[in-house]
Amino acid sequence: MIIIMKHGHTPEQREDVIARVKEEGLDVHLSVGEGTTIIGVIGMPILDSLKSAIESRDAVEQVFRVTKRYKLASREFHPESTVIDVDGVKIGGDEVVIMAGPCSVESEEQLMATAKAVSDGGAKVLRGGAFKPRTSPYEFRGMHEDGLKILAQARDEYGLKIITEVMTPADVELVGRYTDIFQIGARNCQNYQLLEEVGRTGKPAMLKRGMAVQYEEWLLLAEYIMAQGNPNVMLCERGVRGFETYTRNIFDLTAIPVVKHLSHLPIIADPSHGTGHWHLIPAMSLASVAAGADGLIVEVHNDPSHAMSDGAQSLKPERFNELVPQLQQIAAAVGRTLAPVEEAVAAD
């Protein structure tokens, strides 16, 4: 249920409404925007008698039920777009944020070289997997805590924030010691215990869309994290399974404006996993920014031909550097900004 307060109501009137809701054993989510205050009521069941009691208050403009199964992630519940502040890097605002780096942390030399390249190129967040879910158990599955330590070293050296994948509830505490943003991958997006454990940390999390997950299911998965008291959730479109074999996945560009319509959460585009081919990344990156993406997560490797995972979908640093100025032009055309390369180099 959503309660819209009248313009000019007093704090005491608002607290009176909240107290009445809590008498029924329900919780509230308060959203204060420019000129609009919304109280979201969380919990089941919400009785008609409560709705009537709230509507009768002079300070209440309107009361209505949320029709969607997801509540906290709904734009009805939170009309203003959420901006997640990752220690100074703001995701979901006017600026389009670039996250870049290799699929896997393979060595200190490899990661530090790539981190310098993406930092110089304009990225603000370094991606890199220390724990890798692989299709085959015999493939490289990451350096684990040693990889996390190298990521932390790169953060200290180049001032980048870190995003890395967490795979199990048992790993949340360890990964949380090093990362700035938890990444929950497509294979784990329906691992409900993992979602809840990440939710309890309060730390920013990026939830990738599963290979066959529908929009409503995706937002309900975000709800699992948010229901634990963590509002810092961003979504990531990385392609879904289709019948075409040329691309790795079917990159669903439509998901970006759909999510912006249904939800207040930031959405990140992953054209690397979405296509599986480095030569398709520039076009899909530009299209994603034009469609409204709040950020991009792009695989960049200093030597893709020798990458231990996903080399075919990794940009070389020089190609990444060619892409960023084009992204700046598209961002400007749709009323957004993207940090100039000079800014990123100066901050180094």
N, C-alpha and C positions, 0 to 999 in steps of 0.2 A: 504494500500500500504506500502511496506517496501523498504527503501533506504539503501543500503549497501555502506558505505564510503570506499574509498581506504586506504590501510595501509599507514601511513605517512602523511595523510591530515592534514591541519592546523586548529586550532580552528576557524579562520576567514572563511575558506571554508565551515566548518560545519554550522556556523551561517548564511552564505549566503543561503545555502540550506533550513534551517529552516525558514528563513525570506520569501523565495519564497513560501513555503508551506502555511505559515500563511497569505500571500496576498490573498489566495483563501478562507479565513475564516475557515481553517482547523486547528486542533491541532496536536501536535507531542508528541511522547513518545520516549525518548532517552535511548538507552541501550548500555553501553560501557563495552565490555568484554575484554578478553586477546587477543589483536591483532585485534579485530573486533568491529566496531562501527556501530550500526544499528539505523536508524531513522524510527520509525513507524508513519505513517500518519493516523490520526483518524478523521472520519467524512465522510459524504456523500453529494453529489456524488464526486468522484475523477475523474476528466476529463482526457481524453487521452492527451490533450494539456499540462497539468501539468506534466504528466509522461514523455512526450518528453522533456519538458523544464528542468526537473531534470536530465534526462539521458545525456543531452548535457554537463553537467558540468564536468570538468576535474577530480575533486576530487571524483566523484561518480563511484563506481565499477559496481553496478547493481541495477536495480529497478524492482520490481515485485509485483503483487497484492496478497494479502492474500486470499487464497481460502476458508478459514473457516469463518463461521459467527461470531465466537468469535475472537476477535483481541487481546486485552490486555492479556488474559489468554493463548494465543497461544505460543507454543515454537518457532514458526516461528518469531513472534514478539519479543521474548525475549529468545534467545538460551541458555543463562546461567540459571541454576536452581536458583530460588529465595530462599534466606535465610532470614527468618523473625526473627528479634532480639527483643525478649520480655524482655526488661530490663535485658539483659545479658544472657538469655536463647535463644539459636539460634536453630531455627526449619527449617530444610531443608538442613542443611549442612552435615558434616560427621557423626555427632552424632545422634543416634536415641533417641528421647526424650520420656520419659514416663509421661503420665498424668494419675492420679489415684485418686480415692476417691468414695464416695457414690453417688448413683443416686440422692438422696434428702438430703438437710440439714434438719435434724429432731430435733436436739437439740444441745446446745453448747457442752455437754459432748460427744455425739456421734461423732460430727464432729472433735473435738479436738483430740479424741482418734484415729480416723481414719487418720487424718492429720499427727499425729506423726508417725503412723505405716508406711504410704506410704513414708514419708520423710526419715525415717530410712532405708526403703527398696530400695531407689534409685530414686523415682519419683522427678521430678522438677516442675511439675504443679499439682495443686489440683483441681479436678473436684467436683462439687456439685451443685445441682439445688435448687435455691431459688424460682423460678417460674416454675411450672411443668405442662406441657400439658398432660392431662390424658384422656384416652378413655371414662371414666365415670365421670360425673360432681360431683359425690358423693365421689370420692376417694381423698386422700390427695393431695393437689395442691401446696404445698410449704409454706414456712414461709415468703416469700416476702422480704421486706427490712430487717426484723430481721435476716433472713437467710443470706443476703448479709453482714450484720455487723459481723456475726459469721465467715463467710469466710475471711473477712478482718482481723479479730482477729487471725485466723489460719495462714494467710500469715505473719503477724508480728511476731508470735511465732516461726514459723518453716522455714521462708525464702522461702516458696513456692510461685509460681505465681498462679493466679486464673483463671479458665475458668468456666463460668456459662452461662446458657441460657437466651436469651432475646426473648420475645414472641411478643411484639407489638412495633410499632414505638414510641408510647407514653412512653414506658418503657426504651428506649435507653439512655436517659440522666441519669436516676436513676441508671441503671445497670452499665453504663459507669463510674460512680463515684467510684465504688468498684472493678470492674473486670479488669484483665489484657488482657483477650481475650474474645470477644463475641462468644458465641456458638449459631449458628442458626440451630435449630433442623429440623429433616426430615419433620415434619408436616408444618413447616413454610418456607421451602426452596424456595417456590414459592410465598411468600408474598413479592411482588416487592417493596412496600412502605417501608417495614422493611429493605430489602436489601439496598435500597438507603439511608435510614436514618443511618444505620450502616456504609455505605460507606462514608458518610459525616464526620464521627468522625475521620477517619484516624487510628483508633485503630485496632490492629490485630483481625481477625475474622476467625472462623472455620465454614465452611459451610458443613453441613451434606447432604448426598445424600437422596433425597426423595424415598419413597417406590416403585415408578414405574418410576423413572427418568432415562432417557438414558444419556450416557456419554456427548453427545453434549449439551443436555439440561442443564446438571449439570454445564458445563463450561460456558454456556451462563448466568446462574444464578450468577456465580462468576463474570462475566462481569458486571452485574448490580452494584455490590459493587465497582469494580475497576473503572468503568466509572465515579464514583463520586470523583475520585482522591485518592482512598485508594488502594495501591498495596499490603497491608499486609493480603492477603487472603490465607488460607489453606483449603484443601478439606478433607472430612472425609467419608470413606466408612463404612457403618453401616448395610449393608444387604438390600436386596430388597424383595418384596413380591413374594412368589412362591406357589406351590401347596403342598409342603411337610409340614406336621403338627408337626413333632417332634421338629424341631428347630423353634425359633421365626421368623427368616428371613432366606433367602438364602444369606450367606456371600459370596460376589463376590470378591474372591481373585484376579481375572483377572483385576479388576478395577485398582489395584495398578500399574502394569506395563503399562497399557493402558494410565492412566493419566500421568505417567512419560514420555511417548512417545509424547503425544499430548500437554502437558502443562508444564510450568516451575514452577507451584505452588507446594508447599509441600503437601504431602498426608498423612493423619493419618488414622490408622485402628482402628475400634471399634469392637473387637471380642465379647464384652459383648452383645450389641444389635444385633450383627450379628448372634449369636447362641442362646442366651436366657438361656444357661446352663453353670454354673460355670466350670464344668468338661471339657467343650470343649474349654474354653478360652486359656489354655496353648498351645495346638496344633495350634490353629488359630493365636495366637500371634507370635509364632515361625515362622509359615509359612508366616505371613505378613512381618516380618523383612527380611526373605529370599527373598521375592518378591520385596523388595525395599521400604517399608514404611518408612517415615521419623519420625514417632512416633506412639505411641499406646495410646489410651484412654481406660482405664480399670476400671470397677467398683469394688471397694474394700469397704467392710463394716466391722466394728468391731464386729457386731453381726447380720449376714445376716438373721437368723431365725426370728428376730424381726424387720426387715427392713420395712419401710412404703411403699416402692416401690422397685421392681426389686431385691428382696433378692435372688431369684433363680439363677440370673446371676451375683452375686457378689462373689468375692474371699474373703476368710478370710485373715487377714494379714499374717499368717504363710504360706499360699499357695502363696500369692504374693511374699513373700521373697524367696520361693523355685523357682519361675519362673524367677526372675531377673538374676541369674547367668547363666541360660540356654540361656536367650536372649543375654547376653554378648557374649557367644560362637558363636551363629548364626551371630550376628553383626560382629564379628571379621572375620568370614568365608567369608562374602560378602564385606569385606573392609570398614566396618563402625565401630563406637565405641559406647559404651553405658556406662554411668558414673558408676564406681564401687560403690558398696554399701558403702565402707569405705569413699569415697569422700563425699557422701551425708550425712553420719553421722557426719563427721568432720565439714561440713558446718552448721550443726544444731546449 
